[in-house]
Amino acid sequence: MAVFSEIVVRHNARLLKPRTLPSPGKVLVKKGDTVGPTAIIAKTDYLRESPRVVDLRAEFKMPIQPDTVESIVLKKAGERVKAGEPLARMPAGGTGYKELPSPCDGVIQYVSKLDARILISEDADSMEPMCVVPVSSILKSNPKWIRTHVTVREGQYVKEGQIIAGYLEPGTFSAVYAPISGIVARICPLLGNVSIVRPMETLKVTAHVPGRVVEIIPNYGAVIESLGCYIEGVFGAGAECHGILWVMTKGPGDVLESSQIGPEVDGRIIVAGAGATYEAMEKAFHLGARGIIAGGLNQKDLARLTGFATIMTEGAGFMAMNHRTWEALIQNHGALASMDGTTRLSGETLRPWIFVGRVPDGTVPGYEITETGAESRKAIPSLRDRVQPGDRVRCVRQPYLGLWGLVEQVMPGRIPLESEGLMEAVRVRLDGGSLVDVAEANVEIVGRDA
């Protein structure tokens, strides 16, 4: 089945945008608040994850050869482990054994035979903010001499597995390693311990669009209502951004060149016509531009320029922007805009979008966008339909990603395609003149009359 879509340009749209945290936190706004794109809606503090290291040689206080590691470790990579559950077992004279318990809940990430170490991906909900390493106890030394044994200082960041203390003995070297990554908070000469604190990070979610808070989602965030112009793209890349919308080409068929880019692009979302050269995009990115909107862009250029928010309104390669989108962008030149290049073409389709919004003022909108990229299309009887000869379609998968054409024939039954699979297919005359067979599921019908 093919996906049915249309060119979406809504000059009078009501956007209801949920802004939520991925995990519970604190909501910082209340219902009725007016917010701008940078307003913080909610935030949460979390511990930065890092592997937990268990050094078998240090724990068992004896040399362990690489070829014996597999025989003493009781868990394999990918298996779950609970705190206190035996990780490894070594003979301890006679028929006795010495077991090494797991220091945490998690999943065995890797067992290194060469280093005789076990890496555990610790469960976030059981992760402790601080780890106390009993250095003097491990080294069997007087606690008051701890500062002569440590190799780190308070305030220093250490990586998991890094040696933090040790001393030489005749014929051997006794060492203590950091089981987690973090900051050395305290070296205690009274107890002989080194305390390592995991860095705490704060995750914030902003409004992204100007508007009014119309609903609070307890512990997670809020729903923002905004009125304005909503435009959907076809393909995009990069994360959310906002800035002044700035049209930089004279017409929808022009290509933006590097010579047209100057310091004025700082903080702006720039608009090209048919596309932009790699040199132009790179220069704009380094001069502080937030994103770029164009009819089409070179896919290889996008792969080279990661981190820059981009939206293509027509398809891959330089393609003149359709007049409806171009006119909407021209009308909003100089206005504050928000954009999101996130694109998903499998499962539930998610399109990149641009929105020039304002705080609701009581006017009745002509359209309602209830979720990002999902409009209430009451006039369209079905979002999925069979392709018919004469349909204007756009290819949404490689090797014809972004190319437009007209359906000449719906192939009977299933035919072998370039992927070597048997699939229902259509024969499409691409705009460049070539005739290709494309899986029906890999085209979308654009602009068919309902």
N, C-alpha and C positions, 0 to 999 in steps of 0.2 A: 504494500500500500504506500502511496506517495503522501507527502505532507503538503497540505494546502496552506498557503500563506499569501500575504499581500504587502505592499509597501505601506508601512504604518507611519503616518505623519498626522498627529492630532494637535491642532492649535489651541484647543480649549479642553484640556484633559485634567481630571482629578486623580492625582497619584496618592495611593495609600501604601506607604513603604514601611514594612516592619524592620526595625533595627535592633538586633538582639546579639547577646553574647553566646558563645558556644557552651559555656558552663555557668552555673549560678554566680551572681555577683550583686552589686549595688546599683540600683536605678537612681540616676541623679536628676531626673526631670519629673514634673507632675503634669497631669492632664490640664490642657489649656495653655501650657507654656508655648511661647513663640521661640523658634530656634533657627539658627543659621547652619550652613553646611558643616562648620567646624565645631558646633556645640557637642559636648560629650553627653551621650544619652545614658550610658552605663559603663561600669568598669569592674574588673575583678583582678585580684592578685593571685598569682600561681607560682609554683616552684619550677624553675627551668630544669627540664629533664636531662639526665646524663646517665650513662651506664654505671652499674655498680660492679666494681672489680673485686674478685676474690683471688688472691695470690696463694697458690697451693704451697709453694716453697716457704713463704713467710709464715703461713698459718700452721703448717706441720713442723716448721723449724728444722728442715732438712732438705738436702738437694734432691730434686726429682728429675729423672731423665725423660726426654720427650717420648720415648717408646713405652713408658710406664703410665703416662697420664691417662690414657684411655681405660686402663684397667682399674684405676682408683676412682675416677669420676663416675658418679651414679646417675647422672642426667645427661641427656643429649640436647644439642641445639634444637630449639623450637618447643621443648617441653616446659610445662609450667612448674613452678616451685613455690612452696609456702615458707614463710619465715620459720626457722627452727627445723625444717625438714632436712635430712642428711643430703649434702651435696657430693661429698667424697668420703672414702674410707681407706685408711692405711693400717697395715699390720702394726701392732704395738707390742711385740714380744710374745712368745708363746703362741697361744691361740686367741689372744685378745686383739681388739681393733680400736683405733681412734677415729671417731667420726667428726666431720666438719659440717656444722649446720649452716643453712642458708641465712644470711643476715636480713633478708627481706622477701616480700612477695613479688613475683614477676615471672618473666619468661627467659629461659636460657638463650642468650643471643649468640654466643660463640664460645667454643672451648679451644684455647690455644695450646697445642702440644709443645711448641717451641718455648713459649714463655711460662708454661704451666700455670695458666690463668683461666678463670671463668668469668665471662661478662654476662651480667644479668640486666635485662631491660625491666626496670622496677615499675610496679604499678603506681600510677599517679596518686590514687586515693590512699595508698599506704605509705607514700613517700614522706620521710621525716625531714624537717627543715635543717636539722643539724646532726652531724656525726661526730662522736667523741672517740678519738683514737688513743688507747692507753699505751703511749709510747714507752714509758719507763717499765711498765709491766712486761711488754713484749721484749724489750732489750734486757730485762732483769737488772736494771740499774737504779741508783738512788734518784728519786724525783727531782732533787735539788740540782742535779747535773743535766737536766733535760736540755737546757739552752746550749750546752756544749755538744749535744748529739743531734739537734734538729738542723736541717738544711734549708729551712724556710723561715720567714718572719711574719709577724702579725700584719694583716692587711694584704698579704700576697695571695694571688689567685693560683690555685694548683689544679692540675688535671688528674682524673682518676688513673691510678696506677703509678703516679709519680712518687719517687722516694722523698719522704719528708723528714726522715731521721735515720741514723745508723752510726756504727763505729766498727773499726777494724779490730779483729782478734787474730792471734797467730794462726795462719792457714785458712781463715774464713772472714766473711764480712756479714755482720748482722744489720738488717735494714728493715725499716717500717715504711709502708706505702700508703698513699691516700686512697681510700676505698671509693670516694666520690669526688667529683669536681666541685670546687667552691672556693670560698675565701677563708683563709686562716684567721679565725676570730680571736683565739686566745691560746697562748702557750703557758700552761699552769705548772709552776715549779713546786706547788704544794702537793698536787695529786699526780703529776707527771703525765698529764694529758695534753693533747692538741685537739682543739675544737675547730671543725670545718663547717661553715655555714653555706648551704646552697643559695645561690643568688635568687632573689625574689623579683619577678617581673610583673608589670601591670599591663593588662590588656584593656584597651578602651575601644568603644564603638561610638562613632560620631553620627550625626544626623544625615550627613552627605547631601541632603537637599534642604532648602529653606522651607519652613512651613510651621504647622502647629501640631502639638502633641494631642492626639485624639483618643489614644488608648494606652494604658500602662500594662505591660506584660510583667507581672511580679517576678523579681529576682533576675530577670533576663534583659528587659529593654522596653521599647515603646513603639507605637505606630505613628508615623509622621504623615500628616495630610498636607498636600501642596497642590496648587493650581498652576497650570502653565502649558508649555508646548512640549510634547513628547514625541520623539523620533526613534524608531528602531533601525538598527543596522543589520547587516547580513552576517558578517564575521568580525571578530574582534580579538584583542589580546590585551593583557595588562590588567591592573587592578582598578579600583575606583579612584576617581579624582574629581576636582572641581576647579574652575577658573573662568576668566573672562573669555567668552566666545569671540574669536577673531578670524574673520574671513580674509585669506591672503592671496587668492587668485581672482582674476577678473571674471572668469566664467566657469561653468560646471565642467567644461572639457579641457581646462588648462592643467598642466602639471607643475607642481611647486618645485622650484629649483633652489639650490643652496644660496645663490646670490640674493634671493629675496628674503632671507632670514637674517634678522638683526636682534639686538638686545631687547627690543620691544616685545619679544615673545615670552619673556619671563613671566610666569604665573598665568599664562593664557592657554586655552584650548584652541589650537589653530585649525583652520578649515582650508583644505585644498580642494581642487575640482576633481579631475580625473585621477589624481594620485600625487605622490611626492617621491623624489629620488632619495636613495639611501643617504647621500651626503646632506640633503636638506633635513631629513629626520634626525640624523645624528647631531647636526649643528643645533637644531631646535632643542633637542633633549639636553645637550650640554649647556645651553643658554637659559635653561629653566622652564621650558614649555612643559605643561602638565600632560598634554595628549594631542592627538591629531585625528581628524575626521576627513576621509577622502572617499571618492567613488570606489577606488580599488588600490591595492598596494602589492608590491612584490613579496611573495611569501618568504623567499630567502632573506630579504631585507629584515623582515619581522623577526626571523630566527636569530639574526646577528645583533639586533637591537632589543635586548630583553629589558623589561622594567618600564617601558614606555607604553602608556595606554593608547591603543589604536582602535579605530572603528572603520570598517569598510561598508559603505552603504549599498554597493552593487555586487561586488565579487572580487576574485583574485585577479591581479594584474591591473594596469591602468585602464579605467573604465569611466566614461563621463557620468557624473552624478545625475540622477533623475531630477527633473525640474521641480517636483513637489518638495523633495528634501532640500534642494539648493535654495529655493525661495524661502523656506522656513528658516534656514540658517542665516540667510541674508537679513531677514526681518529681525532676527535676534542678535545681530552683530553688536558687540559691545556689552551684552547682558551677561550676568553671572549664570553659568551652566554647570551641570553635574553630568558625569558620564561614567559608564562601566563597560569595559571591554569583554567581560566574562561571556563565553559562548559555549553552549552545549547543544550538539546536534543529534545525539542519541538519547533514547528514552524520552523524557519530557523536555522538549526543545526550550532552550534559553537563549535569547538574543541579546546582543550588546545594545545599549540604548544611550540616548542623550536627552536631558530634560532641562529646560529653562523654566524654573519655578518661582513662585511667589507665595506669600502667606495668604491663605483663603480670605476673601473679602465679602463673602455672601453671594457672589454670582453663581449661577447654576451652570456646571460644566456640561459640555456636550458628550464627553466620553469619560469612562472611569477605568483606570488601571489599578486593579486590586492587588496585584503583586508585580514585582519587577519583571517586565517582559511578558506578562500574561494579561491580556485585555479581554473584557467581556464582549465576545463577538456574537451578539444575538442575531445579527443579520445573516450569519454564515451557518447553514444547516449542519455542517460536519467539518471537523478539523482535518479529517482524513478522507480521501476519495481516490477512486481509480483514475489513472491518467487516460486521456483521450487524445486522438490525433488532432493536431492543431493547437494543443495547449502550449502556452509559454512557460518554460520550466527553467530551473536553475539547478545545477549539479552541486551536491553537498558532500561529496566524498572524492578522494583521490581515485583515478588520476585526472579527473576533470573538475576538481574542486573550484567552485566560483564561476564556472563558465555557463553562459546562457544559450538557449536554443529553442527550437520548435519541435514538438513530437511529430514525427512522420508516420510512425507505425507502432502499435502495441504488439509485441512479439507473442505468438501463440505458444502456450506451455512454458517450459523452462529451457533456457539455452545456456551453454557454457560461456563465461565471461573471462576477462583478463585475470581475475582472481582464481580461475580454474574451478570455480563453483558453478553449480546449476541454479539459476535464479530466474524469477520472472523479470522481464526486461522490456525496455522501450528503445526504439531507434530514434535518435535525436540528431537533427541538423543544427550543429553549433553555429553561432553567429559568424565564426571565422570561415564557415563553408564546409567543414569536415562532417562526415556522417559517422556517428559512433553508437554503439550499443551500451546502454547504461542500466544497471539494476533499478527496477522501479522504486525500490525503497531508498535509492540514493538520489532521487530528484524531488524537488518541491515545485508544486504548481503555483505560479505567481500571477495574481490578478485575474483569475477566471471569474466571469460573471456568476453570481450566486443564483 
